Amino acid sequence: MSDRTVRVRLFGGFRKYGDGREIELVLAPGARVKEVRHALGQRLAELHPDFADRQLLADSAFASATQMLGEDAGVEPGMVLAVLPPVCGG
């Protein structure tokens, strides 16, 4: 079994953690969006020890280039996802 690398584009309040670039995550085969969320939180904490926006991450949505993705949506190798924080607190 091989690992899967996906890229996550950071928007809104997350941009300050990515310095304008995407974050690459290596996930186990069969990973779902919920694993992406967890891995992104861990990676952001590794890159930025001051990362404290766990609630923002929990409240954010994930999307592919064509659709919003639910927590149980599968993640394909090489996929580019976007993490979309809520707008106006909603």
C-alpha positions as CSV (number, residue, x, y, z in Angstrom):
1,M,0.0,0.0,0.0
2,S,1.3,3.4,-0.9
3,D,0.8,6.7,0.8
4,R,-1.2,9.5,-0.9
5,T,-0.1,13.1,-1.1
6,V,-2.7,15.8,-1.4
7,R,-2.2,19.6,-1.4
8,V,-4.4,21.9,0.6
9,R,-4.8,25.6,-0.4
10,L,-5.3,27.9,2.5
11,F,-7.8,30.8,2.4
12,G,-9.0,33.4,4.8
13,G,-7.7,33.1,8.3
14,F,-5.4,30.2,7.3
15,R,-3.3,32.2,4.8
16,K,-1.1,33.5,7.5
17,Y,0.0,30.0,8.1
18,G,0.8,29.1,4.6
19,D,2.8,32.1,3.4
20,G,0.8,32.1,0.2
21,R,1.6,28.5,-0.6
22,E,-0.2,25.1,-0.4
23,I,0.4,22.7,2.4
24,E,1.2,19.1,1.3
25,L,-0.1,16.3,3.4
26,V,0.7,12.6,3.1
27,L,-2.3,10.4,3.9
28,A,-2.9,6.7,4.2
29,P,-4.7,5.0,1.3
30,G,-8.5,5.3,1.7
31,A,-8.3,8.6,3.5
32,R,-11.3,10.8,3.9
33,V,-11.8,14.5,4.4
34,K,-12.0,14.0,8.2
35,E,-8.4,12.6,8.0
36,V,-7.3,15.6,5.9
37,R,-8.8,18.0,8.6
38,H,-6.8,16.2,11.3
39,A,-3.6,16.0,9.3
40,L,-3.8,19.7,8.4
41,G,-4.2,20.7,12.0
42,Q,-1.2,18.6,13.0
43,R,0.9,20.0,10.1
44,L,0.0,23.6,10.8
45,A,1.0,23.1,14.5
46,E,4.3,21.6,13.3
47,L,5.0,24.5,11.0
48,H,3.7,27.2,13.3
49,P,3.9,26.4,17.0
50,D,1.6,29.4,17.7
51,F,-1.2,27.8,15.7
52,A,-4.2,28.1,17.9
53,D,-7.1,28.2,15.4
54,R,-8.4,24.7,16.1
55,Q,-12.0,25.9,16.3
56,L,-11.6,27.7,13.0
57,L,-10.3,24.5,11.4
58,A,-13.2,22.5,13.0
59,D,-15.7,25.0,11.5
60,S,-14.2,25.2,8.1
61,A,-15.4,23.4,4.9
62,F,-13.2,21.5,2.4
63,A,-13.7,21.6,-1.3
64,S,-12.2,20.1,-4.5
65,A,-12.0,22.2,-7.7
66,T,-15.6,21.3,-8.5
67,Q,-17.6,20.7,-5.3
68,M,-17.9,21.0,-1.5
69,L,-16.8,17.8,0.3
70,G,-18.4,16.2,3.3
71,E,-16.4,14.6,6.1
72,D,-16.7,11.2,4.6
73,A,-15.7,12.1,1.0
74,G,-12.8,10.1,-0.3
75,V,-9.5,11.8,-1.1
76,E,-7.7,10.8,-4.4
77,P,-3.9,10.9,-4.9
78,G,-2.7,14.2,-6.2
79,M,-5.9,16.0,-5.3
80,V,-5.8,19.7,-4.6
81,L,-8.3,20.7,-1.9
82,A,-9.2,24.1,-0.4
83,V,-9.9,24.7,3.2
84,L,-12.6,27.4,3.4
85,P,-13.2,29.1,6.7
86,P,-16.7,30.4,7.5
87,V,-17.5,33.9,6.4
88,C,-18.8,36.5,8.9
89,G,-18.7,33.9,11.7
90,G,-21.2,31.7,10.0
